Amino acid sequence: MSLLTIPTYSSNIIPDTITDGDTNVSNLTYTTYINKVGGADINASLDSGYQKGQLKYLFCTVNTANTTIITPNILYDGTTLTFNAPGDSALLLWLGDAWKIMEENGVVIA
């Protein structure tokens, strides 16, 4: 019996932030903070990972109105992740051909 080893590669440990008007979530950082302060929804995309085993953590720090909808290029568990409140979060793993949700808190998956 062999054990499956999943690498936990993630690139830049310095987090980035998306705010009103941003349309893309970086796939080059481990953590992206979501700061939603305006009246309109944030609709942002997340490109494919660049290395199998890459982790991506999304965390909503501020949400004063509406929602943030993130659409990964390929998502095993659905097509969109919706963040509605501070504290909503999702940890994704790039499997080489799609993002897999490893855990989530308060995120609506559709």
Backbone atoms as SQL, in Angstrom:
CREATE TABLE atoms (id INTEGER PRIMARY KEY, chain TEXT, resi INTEGER, resn TEXT, atom TEXT, x REAL, y REAL, z REAL);
INSERT INTO atoms VALUES
  (1, 'A', 1, 'MET', 'N', 0.840, -1.156, 0.000),
  (2, 'A', 1, 'MET', 'CA', 0.000, 0.000, 0.000),
  (3, 'A', 1, 'MET', 'C', 0.902, 1.241, 0.000),
  (4, 'A', 2, 'SER', 'N', 0.621, 2.160, -0.924),
  (5, 'A', 2, 'SER', 'CA', 1.407, 3.386, -0.969),
  (6, 'A', 2, 'SER', 'C', 0.586, 4.549, -0.433),
  (7, 'A', 3, 'LEU', 'N', 1.270, 5.501, 0.121),
  (8, 'A', 3, 'LEU', 'CA', 0.612, 6.681, 0.650),
  (9, 'A', 3, 'LEU', 'C', 0.593, 7.768, -0.403),
  (10, 'A', 4, 'LEU', 'N', -0.487, 8.499, -0.468),
  (11, 'A', 4, 'LEU', 'CA', -0.607, 9.623, -1.380),
  (12, 'A', 4, 'LEU', 'C', -0.024, 10.853, -0.709),
  (13, 'A', 5, 'THR', 'N', 0.929, 11.478, -1.378),
  (14, 'A', 5, 'THR', 'CA', 1.530, 12.696, -0.850),
  (15, 'A', 5, 'THR', 'C', 1.058, 13.863, -1.685),
  (16, 'A', 6, 'ILE', 'N', 0.457, 14.835, -1.034),
  (17, 'A', 6, 'ILE', 'CA', 0.004, 16.033, -1.733),
  (18, 'A', 6, 'ILE', 'C', 0.909, 17.176, -1.335),
  (19, 'A', 7, 'PRO', 'N', 1.638, 17.764, -2.296),
  (20, 'A', 7, 'PRO', 'CA', 2.475, 18.899, -1.949),
  (21, 'A', 7, 'PRO', 'C', 1.610, 20.090, -1.565),
  (22, 'A', 8, 'THR', 'N', 2.098, 20.895, -0.665),
  (23, 'A', 8, 'THR', 'CA', 1.344, 22.070, -0.232),
  (24, 'A', 8, 'THR', 'C', 2.058, 23.332, -0.681),
  (25, 'A', 9, 'TYR', 'N', 2.396, 23.393, -1.938),
  (26, 'A', 9, 'TYR', 'CA', 3.114, 24.529, -2.479),
  (27, 'A', 9, 'TYR', 'C', 2.195, 25.738, -2.587),
  (28, 'A', 10, 'SER', 'N', 2.638, 26.830, -2.084),
  (29, 'A', 10, 'SER', 'CA', 1.990, 28.106, -2.324),
  (30, 'A', 10, 'SER', 'C', 3.103, 29.124, -2.487),
  (31, 'A', 11, 'SER', 'N', 2.886, 30.090, -3.336),
  (32, 'A', 11, 'SER', 'CA', 3.966, 30.998, -3.679),
  (33, 'A', 11, 'SER', 'C', 4.154, 32.065, -2.620),
  (34, 'A', 12, 'ASN', 'N', 3.818, 33.257, -2.955),
  (35, 'A', 12, 'ASN', 'CA', 4.082, 34.411, -2.131),
  (36, 'A', 12, 'ASN', 'C', 3.248, 34.380, -0.853),
  (37, 'A', 13, 'ILE', 'N', 3.905, 34.489, 0.295),
  (38, 'A', 13, 'ILE', 'CA', 3.171, 34.468, 1.558),
  (39, 'A', 13, 'ILE', 'C', 2.620, 35.840, 1.935),
  (40, 'A', 14, 'ILE', 'N', 3.001, 36.877, 1.204),
  (41, 'A', 14, 'ILE', 'CA', 2.466, 38.206, 1.457),
  (42, 'A', 14, 'ILE', 'C', 1.074, 38.278, 0.840),
  (43, 'A', 15, 'PRO', 'N', 0.036, 38.551, 1.652),
  (44, 'A', 15, 'PRO', 'CA', -1.335, 38.545, 1.118),
  (45, 'A', 15, 'PRO', 'C', -1.608, 39.722, 0.195),
  (46, 'A', 16, 'ASP', 'N', -2.576, 39.531, -0.679),
  (47, 'A', 16, 'ASP', 'CA', -3.064, 40.639, -1.491),
  (48, 'A', 16, 'ASP', 'C', -4.521, 40.886, -1.114),
  (49, 'A', 17, 'THR', 'N', -5.090, 41.954, -1.647),
  (50, 'A', 17, 'THR', 'CA', -6.447, 42.347, -1.306),
  (51, 'A', 17, 'THR', 'C', -7.212, 42.699, -2.559),
  (52, 'A', 18, 'ILE', 'N', -8.471, 42.255, -2.640),
  (53, 'A', 18, 'ILE', 'CA', -9.349, 42.748, -3.689),
  (54, 'A', 18, 'ILE', 'C', -10.390, 43.657, -3.042),
  (55, 'A', 19, 'THR', 'N', -10.738, 44.717, -3.760),
  (56, 'A', 19, 'THR', 'CA', -11.729, 45.674, -3.286),
  (57, 'A', 19, 'THR', 'C', -12.678, 45.990, -4.433),
  (58, 'A', 20, 'ASP', 'N', -13.566, 46.919, -4.191),
  (59, 'A', 20, 'ASP', 'CA', -14.536, 47.315, -5.214),
  (60, 'A', 20, 'ASP', 'C', -13.832, 47.659, -6.521),
  (61, 'A', 21, 'GLY', 'N', -14.335, 47.129, -7.615),
  (62, 'A', 21, 'GLY', 'CA', -13.773, 47.406, -8.930),
  (63, 'A', 21, 'GLY', 'C', -12.744, 46.396, -9.400),
  (64, 'A', 22, 'ASP', 'N', -12.186, 45.584, -8.496),
  (65, 'A', 22, 'ASP', 'CA', -11.223, 44.562, -8.914),
  (66, 'A', 22, 'ASP', 'C', -11.959, 43.426, -9.618),
  (67, 'A', 23, 'THR', 'N', -11.322, 42.876, -10.638),
  (68, 'A', 23, 'THR', 'CA', -11.962, 41.809, -11.412),
  (69, 'A', 23, 'THR', 'C', -11.159, 40.513, -11.430),
  (70, 'A', 24, 'ASN', 'N', -10.012, 40.480, -10.756),
  (71, 'A', 24, 'ASN', 'CA', -9.190, 39.281, -10.782),
  (72, 'A', 24, 'ASN', 'C', -8.579, 39.025, -9.407),
  (73, 'A', 25, 'VAL', 'N', -8.624, 37.765, -8.978),
  (74, 'A', 25, 'VAL', 'CA', -7.962, 37.322, -7.757),
  (75, 'A', 25, 'VAL', 'C', -6.618, 36.745, -8.166),
  (76, 'A', 26, 'SER', 'N', -5.556, 37.188, -7.518),
  (77, 'A', 26, 'SER', 'CA', -4.221, 36.708, -7.865),
  (78, 'A', 26, 'SER', 'C', -4.082, 35.221, -7.554),
  (79, 'A', 27, 'ASN', 'N', -3.503, 34.485, -8.484),
  (80, 'A', 27, 'ASN', 'CA', -3.169, 33.093, -8.217),
  (81, 'A', 27, 'ASN', 'C', -1.692, 32.969, -7.850),
  (82, 'A', 28, 'LEU', 'N', -1.042, 34.107, -7.598),
  (83, 'A', 28, 'LEU', 'CA', 0.374, 34.112, -7.251),
  (84, 'A', 28, 'LEU', 'C', 0.620, 34.312, -5.759),
  (85, 'A', 29, 'THR', 'N', -0.444, 34.481, -4.985),
  (86, 'A', 29, 'THR', 'CA', -0.308, 34.634, -3.543),
  (87, 'A', 29, 'THR', 'C', -1.103, 33.538, -2.850),
  (88, 'A', 30, 'TYR', 'N', -0.734, 33.256, -1.612),
  (89, 'A', 30, 'TYR', 'CA', -1.464, 32.250, -0.833),
  (90, 'A', 30, 'TYR', 'C', -2.790, 32.817, -0.351),
  (91, 'A', 31, 'THR', 'N', -2.770, 34.030, 0.224),
  (92, 'A', 31, 'THR', 'CA', -3.961, 34.615, 0.822),
  (93, 'A', 31, 'THR', 'C', -4.443, 35.822, 0.039),
  (94, 'A', 32, 'THR', 'N', -5.744, 35.896, -0.183),
  (95, 'A', 32, 'THR', 'CA', -6.376, 37.099, -0.715),
  (96, 'A', 32, 'THR', 'C', -7.451, 37.539, 0.263),
  (97, 'A', 33, 'TYR', 'N', -7.339, 38.792, 0.719),
  (98, 'A', 33, 'TYR', 'CA', -8.363, 39.390, 1.570),
  (99, 'A', 33, 'TYR', 'C', -9.402, 40.063, 0.685),
  (100, 'A', 34, 'ILE', 'N', -10.644, 39.953, 1.086),
  (101, 'A', 34, 'ILE', 'CA', -11.748, 40.582, 0.361),
  (102, 'A', 34, 'ILE', 'C', -12.256, 41.737, 1.216),
  (103, 'A', 35, 'ASN', 'N', -12.100, 42.954, 0.709),
  (104, 'A', 35, 'ASN', 'CA', -12.564, 44.158, 1.402),
  (105, 'A', 35, 'ASN', 'C', -13.672, 44.781, 0.584),
  (106, 'A', 36, 'LYS', 'N', -14.911, 44.446, 0.885),
  (107, 'A', 36, 'LYS', 'CA', -16.080, 44.924, 0.139),
  (108, 'A', 36, 'LYS', 'C', -16.686, 46.103, 0.874),
  (109, 'A', 37, 'VAL', 'N', -16.537, 47.323, 0.316),
  (110, 'A', 37, 'VAL', 'CA', -17.040, 48.507, 1.008),
  (111, 'A', 37, 'VAL', 'C', -18.046, 49.317, 0.198),
  (112, 'A', 38, 'GLY', 'N', -18.125, 49.115, -1.096),
  (113, 'A', 38, 'GLY', 'CA', -19.033, 49.896, -1.931),
  (114, 'A', 38, 'GLY', 'C', -20.388, 49.251, -2.096),
  (115, 'A', 39, 'GLY', 'N', -21.219, 49.859, -2.946),
  (116, 'A', 39, 'GLY', 'CA', -22.578, 49.402, -3.129),
  (117, 'A', 39, 'GLY', 'C', -22.767, 48.272, -4.117),
  (118, 'A', 40, 'ALA', 'N', -21.870, 48.116, -5.068),
  (119, 'A', 40, 'ALA', 'CA', -22.033, 47.090, -6.106),
  (120, 'A', 40, 'ALA', 'C', -21.302, 45.809, -5.722),
  (121, 'A', 41, 'ASP', 'N', -21.773, 44.690, -6.265),
  (122, 'A', 41, 'ASP', 'CA', -21.083, 43.419, -6.056),
  (123, 'A', 41, 'ASP', 'C', -19.676, 43.475, -6.646),
  (124, 'A', 42, 'ILE', 'N', -18.750, 42.723, -6.044),
  (125, 'A', 42, 'ILE', 'CA', -17.455, 42.448, -6.679),
  (126, 'A', 42, 'ILE', 'C', -17.626, 41.140, -7.426),
  (127, 'A', 43, 'ASN', 'N', -17.321, 41.135, -8.698),
  (128, 'A', 43, 'ASN', 'CA', -17.308, 39.916, -9.507),
  (129, 'A', 43, 'ASN', 'C', -15.887, 39.724, -10.003),
  (130, 'A', 44, 'ALA', 'N', -15.193, 38.737, -9.442),
  (131, 'A', 44, 'ALA', 'CA', -13.791, 38.529, -9.773),
  (132, 'A', 44, 'ALA', 'C', -13.549, 37.089, -10.195),
  (133, 'A', 45, 'SER', 'N', -12.555, 36.902, -11.036),
  (134, 'A', 45, 'SER', 'CA', -12.197, 35.556, -11.493),
  (135, 'A', 45, 'SER', 'C', -10.906, 35.112, -10.822),
  (136, 'A', 46, 'LEU', 'N', -10.715, 33.800, -10.765),
  (137, 'A', 46, 'LEU', 'CA', -9.486, 33.194, -10.262),
  (138, 'A', 46, 'LEU', 'C', -8.989, 32.252, -11.341),
  (139, 'A', 47, 'ASP', 'N', -7.803, 32.551, -11.888),
  (140, 'A', 47, 'ASP', 'CA', -7.229, 31.716, -12.938),
  (141, 'A', 47, 'ASP', 'C', -6.801, 30.359, -12.389),
  (142, 'A', 48, 'SER', 'N', -6.450, 29.473, -13.282),
  (143, 'A', 48, 'SER', 'CA', -5.942, 28.163, -12.908),
  (144, 'A', 48, 'SER', 'C', -4.698, 28.320, -12.041),
  (145, 'A', 49, 'GLY', 'N', -4.450, 27.325, -11.204),
  (146, 'A', 49, 'GLY', 'CA', -3.217, 27.315, -10.430),
  (147, 'A', 49, 'GLY', 'C', -2.033, 27.092, -11.353),
  (148, 'A', 50, 'TYR', 'N', -0.870, 27.345, -10.856),
  (149, 'A', 50, 'TYR', 'CA', 0.319, 27.188, -11.693),
  (150, 'A', 50, 'TYR', 'C', 1.155, 25.980, -11.296),
  (151, 'A', 51, 'GLN', 'N', 0.820, 25.318, -10.186),
  (152, 'A', 51, 'GLN', 'CA', 1.525, 24.110, -9.798),
  (153, 'A', 51, 'GLN', 'C', 0.580, 23.216, -9.009),
  (154, 'A', 52, 'LYS', 'N', 0.557, 21.960, -9.340),
  (155, 'A', 52, 'LYS', 'CA', -0.272, 20.993, -8.628),
  (156, 'A', 52, 'LYS', 'C', 0.083, 21.031, -7.147),
  (157, 'A', 53, 'GLY', 'N', -0.943, 21.094, -6.304),
  (158, 'A', 53, 'GLY', 'CA', -0.725, 21.166, -4.874),
  (159, 'A', 53, 'GLY', 'C', -0.749, 22.576, -4.311),
  (160, 'A', 54, 'GLN', 'N', -0.875, 23.567, -5.187),
  (161, 'A', 54, 'GLN', 'CA', -0.919, 24.961, -4.745),
  (162, 'A', 54, 'GLN', 'C', -2.161, 25.204, -3.901),
  (163, 'A', 55, 'LEU', 'N', -2.012, 25.958, -2.818),
  (164, 'A', 55, 'LEU', 'CA', -3.126, 26.325, -1.962),
  (165, 'A', 55, 'LEU', 'C', -3.497, 27.782, -2.181),
  (166, 'A', 56, 'LYS', 'N', -4.789, 28.081, -2.068),
  (167, 'A', 56, 'LYS', 'CA', -5.285, 29.460, -2.170),
  (168, 'A', 56, 'LYS', 'C', -6.310, 29.663, -1.068),
  (169, 'A', 57, 'TYR', 'N', -6.086, 30.698, -0.231),
  (170, 'A', 57, 'TYR', 'CA', -6.981, 31.003, 0.878),
  (171, 'A', 57, 'TYR', 'C', -7.650, 32.346, 0.620),
  (172, 'A', 58, 'LEU', 'N', -8.964, 32.359, 0.637),
  (173, 'A', 58, 'LEU', 'CA', -9.758, 33.569, 0.427),
  (174, 'A', 58, 'LEU', 'C', -10.470, 33.900, 1.732),
  (175, 'A', 59, 'PHE', 'N', -10.345, 35.169, 2.181),
  (176, 'A', 59, 'PHE', 'CA', -10.911, 35.557, 3.471),
  (177, 'A', 59, 'PHE', 'C', -11.566, 36.924, 3.368),
  (178, 'A', 60, 'CYS', 'N', -12.838, 37.002, 3.727),
  (179, 'A', 60, 'CYS', 'CA', -13.581, 38.262, 3.693),
  (180, 'A', 60, 'CYS', 'C', -13.337, 39.012, 5.003),
  (181, 'A', 61, 'THR', 'N', -12.657, 40.153, 4.911),
  (182, 'A', 61, 'THR', 'CA', -12.360, 40.945, 6.105),
  (183, 'A', 61, 'THR', 'C', -13.388, 42.037, 6.328),
  (184, 'A', 62, 'VAL', 'N', -13.926, 42.601, 5.244),
  (185, 'A', 62, 'VAL', 'CA', -14.899, 43.688, 5.330),
  (186, 'A', 62, 'VAL', 'C', -15.988, 43.446, 4.301),
  (187, 'A', 63, 'ASN', 'N', -17.242, 43.593, 4.705),
  (188, 'A', 63, 'ASN', 'CA', -18.345, 43.532, 3.762),
  (189, 'A', 63, 'ASN', 'C', -19.460, 44.426, 4.293),
  (190, 'A', 64, 'THR', 'N', -19.516, 45.657, 3.772),
  (191, 'A', 64, 'THR', 'CA', -20.523, 46.600, 4.253),
  (192, 'A', 64, 'THR', 'C', -21.794, 46.570, 3.418),
  (193, 'A', 65, 'ALA', 'N', -21.730, 45.988, 2.235),
  (194, 'A', 65, 'ALA', 'CA', -22.919, 45.944, 1.369),
  (195, 'A', 65, 'ALA', 'C', -22.712, 44.919, 0.267),
  (196, 'A', 66, 'ASN', 'N', -23.819, 44.292, -0.134),
  (197, 'A', 66, 'ASN', 'CA', -23.852, 43.364, -1.258),
  (198, 'A', 66, 'ASN', 'C', -22.908, 42.180, -1.064),
  (199, 'A', 67, 'THR', 'N', -22.417, 41.611, -2.161),
  (200, 'A', 67, 'THR', 'CA', -21.651, 40.373, -2.084),
  (201, 'A', 67, 'THR', 'C', -20.393, 40.440, -2.940),
  (202, 'A', 68, 'THR', 'N', -19.537, 39.472, -2.705),
  (203, 'A', 68, 'THR', 'CA', -18.366, 39.261, -3.554),
  (204, 'A', 68, 'THR', 'C', -18.507, 37.876, -4.159),
  (205, 'A', 69, 'ILE', 'N', -18.474, 37.812, -5.482),
  (206, 'A', 69, 'ILE', 'CA', -18.606, 36.547, -6.195),
  (207, 'A', 69, 'ILE', 'C', -17.289, 36.263, -6.896),
  (208, 'A', 70, 'ILE', 'N', -16.677, 35.134, -6.553),
  (209, 'A', 70, 'ILE', 'CA', -15.422, 34.727, -7.184),
  (210, 'A', 70, 'ILE', 'C', -15.704, 33.505, -8.035),
  (211, 'A', 71, 'THR', 'N', -15.271, 33.584, -9.280),
  (212, 'A', 71, 'THR', 'CA', -15.473, 32.498, -10.235),
  (213, 'A', 71, 'THR', 'C', -14.120, 31.908, -10.612),
  (214, 'A', 72, 'PRO', 'N', -13.751, 30.778, -10.003),
  (215, 'A', 72, 'PRO', 'CA', -12.510, 30.116, -10.416),
  (216, 'A', 72, 'PRO', 'C', -12.636, 29.620, -11.858),
  (217, 'A', 73, 'ASN', 'N', -11.505, 29.573, -12.551),
  (218, 'A', 73, 'ASN', 'CA', -11.480, 29.101, -13.936),
  (219, 'A', 73, 'ASN', 'C', -12.129, 27.723, -14.036),
  (220, 'A', 74, 'ILE', 'N', -11.740, 26.819, -13.146),
  (221, 'A', 74, 'ILE', 'CA', -12.315, 25.474, -13.091),
  (222, 'A', 74, 'ILE', 'C', -12.453, 25.117, -11.613),
  (223, 'A', 75, 'LEU', 'N', -13.662, 24.764, -11.189),
  (224, 'A', 75, 'LEU', 'CA', -13.925, 24.418, -9.793),
  (225, 'A', 75, 'LEU', 'C', -14.665, 23.094, -9.753),
  (226, 'A', 76, 'TYR', 'N', -14.102, 22.092, -9.064),
  (227, 'A', 76, 'TYR', 'CA', -14.735, 20.781, -8.975),
  (228, 'A', 76, 'TYR', 'C', -16.113, 20.825, -8.333),
  (229, 'A', 77, 'ASP', 'N', -16.281, 21.694, -7.347),
  (230, 'A', 77, 'ASP', 'CA', -17.459, 21.647, -6.498),
  (231, 'A', 77, 'ASP', 'C', -18.581, 22.584, -6.920),
  (232, 'A', 78, 'GLY', 'N', -18.467, 23.236, -8.050),
  (233, 'A', 78, 'GLY', 'CA', -19.469, 24.188, -8.511),
  (234, 'A', 78, 'GLY', 'C', -18.847, 25.155, -9.510),
  (235, 'A', 79, 'THR', 'N', -19.400, 26.359, -9.576),
  (236, 'A', 79, 'THR', 'CA', -18.837, 27.347, -10.508),
  (237, 'A', 79, 'THR', 'C', -18.480, 28.661, -9.839),
  (238, 'A', 80, 'THR', 'N', -19.146, 28.996, -8.705),
  (239, 'A', 80, 'THR', 'CA', -18.862, 30.268, -8.045),
  (240, 'A', 80, 'THR', 'C', -18.778, 30.112, -6.536),
  (241, 'A', 81, 'LEU', 'N', -18.053, 31.053, -5.916),
  (242, 'A', 81, 'LEU', 'CA', -17.957, 31.167, -4.466),
  (243, 'A', 81, 'LEU', 'C', -18.468, 32.554, -4.106),
  (244, 'A', 82, 'THR', 'N', -19.480, 32.635, -3.234),
  (245, 'A', 82, 'THR', 'CA', -20.055, 33.924, -2.864),
  (246, 'A', 82, 'THR', 'C', -19.779, 34.204, -1.388),
  (247, 'A', 83, 'PHE', 'N', -19.186, 35.371, -1.136),
  (248, 'A', 83, 'PHE', 'CA', -18.835, 35.819, 0.204),
  (249, 'A', 83, 'PHE', 'C', -19.795, 36.941, 0.583),
  (250, 'A', 84, 'ASN', 'N', -20.530, 36.763, 1.676),
  (251, 'A', 84, 'ASN', 'CA', -21.556, 37.716, 2.085),
  (252, 'A', 84, 'ASN', 'C', -21.257, 38.468, 3.373),
  (253, 'A', 85, 'ALA', 'N', -20.307, 37.996, 4.166),
  (254, 'A', 85, 'ALA', 'CA', -20.095, 38.589, 5.485),
  (255, 'A', 85, 'ALA', 'C', -18.632, 38.486, 5.909),
  (256, 'A', 86, 'PRO', 'N', -18.189, 39.390, 6.772),
  (257, 'A', 86, 'PRO', 'CA', -16.842, 39.255, 7.329),
  (258, 'A', 86, 'PRO', 'C', -16.687, 37.897, 8.011),
  (259, 'A', 87, 'GLY', 'N', -15.566, 37.273, 7.795),
  (260, 'A', 87, 'GLY', 'CA', -15.316, 35.949, 8.354),
  (261, 'A', 87, 'GLY', 'C', -15.566, 34.824, 7.368),
  (262, 'A', 88, 'ASP', 'N', -16.310, 35.075, 6.296),
  (263, 'A', 88, 'ASP', 'CA', -16.483, 34.054, 5.264),
  (264, 'A', 88, 'ASP', 'C', -15.100, 33.718, 4.692),
  (265, 'A', 89, 'SER', 'N', -14.847, 32.437, 4.477),
  (266, 'A', 89, 'SER', 'CA', -13.522, 32.044, 3.986),
  (267, 'A', 89, 'SER', 'C', -13.602, 30.735, 3.217),
  (268, 'A', 90, 'ALA', 'N', -12.583, 30.512, 2.383),
  (269, 'A', 90, 'ALA', 'CA', -12.475, 29.256, 1.640),
  (270, 'A', 90, 'ALA', 'C', -11.005, 28.938, 1.411),
  (271, 'A', 91, 'LEU', 'N', -10.669, 27.678, 1.572),
  (272, 'A', 91, 'LEU', 'CA', -9.333, 27.187, 1.267),
  (273, 'A', 91, 'LEU', 'C', -9.447, 26.273, 0.057),
  (274, 'A', 92, 'LEU', 'N', -8.712, 26.605, -1.005),
  (275, 'A', 92, 'LEU', 'CA', -8.761, 25.849, -2.253),
  (276, 'A', 92, 'LEU', 'C', -7.423, 25.157, -2.500),
  (277, 'A', 93, 'LEU', 'N', -7.472, 24.023, -3.168),
  (278, 'A', 93, 'LEU', 'CA', -6.287, 23.262, -3.553),
  (279, 'A', 93, 'LEU', 'C', -6.327, 23.049, -5.058),
  (280, 'A', 94, 'TRP', 'N', -5.241, 23.406, -5.761),
  (281, 'A', 94, 'TRP', 'CA', -5.150, 23.174, -7.197),
  (282, 'A', 94, 'TRP', 'C', -4.683, 21.739, -7.431),
  (283, 'A', 95, 'LEU', 'N', -5.510, 20.957, -8.118),
  (284, 'A', 95, 'LEU', 'CA', -5.213, 19.545, -8.351),
  (285, 'A', 95, 'LEU', 'C', -4.534, 19.290, -9.686),
  (286, 'A', 96, 'GLY', 'N', -4.239, 20.334, -10.408),
  (287, 'A', 96, 'GLY', 'CA', -3.588, 20.183, -11.705),
  (288, 'A', 96, 'GLY', 'C', -4.531, 20.440, -12.853),
  (289, 'A', 97, 'ASP', 'N', -5.837, 20.247, -12.604),
  (290, 'A', 97, 'ASP', 'CA', -6.816, 20.496, -13.659),
  (291, 'A', 97, 'ASP', 'C', -8.034, 21.258, -13.144),
  (292, 'A', 98, 'ALA', 'N', -8.119, 21.494, -11.838),
  (293, 'A', 98, 'ALA', 'CA', -9.241, 22.233, -11.257),
  (294, 'A', 98, 'ALA', 'C', -8.923, 22.593, -9.804),
  (295, 'A', 99, 'TRP', 'N', -9.630, 23.606, -9.300),
  (296, 'A', 99, 'TRP', 'CA', -9.573, 23.958, -7.883),
  (297, 'A', 99, 'TRP', 'C', -10.541, 23.066, -7.116),
  (298, 'A', 100, 'LYS', 'N', -10.117, 22.579, -5.967),
  (299, 'A', 100, 'LYS', 'CA', -10.937, 21.758, -5.078),
  (300, 'A', 100, 'LYS', 'C', -11.099, 22.513, -3.765),
  (301, 'A', 101, 'ILE', 'N', -12.334, 22.633, -3.287),
  (302, 'A', 101, 'ILE', 'CA', -12.578, 23.285, -2.009),
  (303, 'A', 101, 'ILE', 'C', -12.197, 22.309, -0.898),
  (304, 'A', 102, 'MET', 'N', -11.215, 22.700, -0.094),
  (305, 'A', 102, 'MET', 'CA', -10.781, 21.854, 1.009),
  (306, 'A', 102, 'MET', 'C', -11.573, 22.166, 2.277),
  (307, 'A', 103, 'GLU', 'N', -11.893, 23.444, 2.474),
  (308, 'A', 103, 'GLU', 'CA', -12.759, 23.841, 3.580),
  (309, 'A', 103, 'GLU', 'C', -13.342, 25.194, 3.273),
  (310, 'A', 104, 'GLU', 'N', -14.486, 25.465, 3.888),
  (311, 'A', 104, 'GLU', 'CA', -15.120, 26.776, 3.709),
  (312, 'A', 104, 'GLU', 'C', -15.893, 27.117, 4.969),
  (313, 'A', 105, 'ASN', 'N', -16.097, 28.411, 5.156),
  (314, 'A', 105, 'ASN', 'CA', -16.863, 28.898, 6.290),
  (315, 'A', 105, 'ASN', 'C', -17.777, 30.027, 5.806),
  (316, 'A', 106, 'GLY', 'N', -19.078, 29.763, 5.738),
  (317, 'A', 106, 'GLY', 'CA', -20.048, 30.783, 5.367),
  (318, 'A', 106, 'GLY', 'C', -20.138, 31.113, 3.890),
  (319, 'A', 107, 'VAL', 'N', -19.350, 30.462, 3.076),
  (320, 'A', 107, 'VAL', 'CA', -19.323, 30.747, 1.631),
  (321, 'A', 107, 'VAL', 'C', -20.442, 29.974, 0.944),
  (322, 'A', 108, 'VAL', 'N', -21.156, 30.650, 0.046),
  (323, 'A', 108, 'VAL', 'CA', -22.202, 29.989, -0.743),
  (324, 'A', 108, 'VAL', 'C', -21.545, 29.444, -2.006),
  (325, 'A', 109, 'ILE', 'N', -21.659, 28.152, -2.211),
  (326, 'A', 109, 'ILE', 'CA', -21.074, 27.491, -3.383),
  (327, 'A', 109, 'ILE', 'C', -22.205, 27.192, -4.351),
  (328, 'A', 110, 'ALA', 'N', -22.073, 27.679, -5.568),
  (329, 'A', 110, 'ALA', 'CA', -23.125, 27.450, -6.571),
  (330, 'A', 110, 'ALA', 'C', -22.503, 26.881, -7.839);
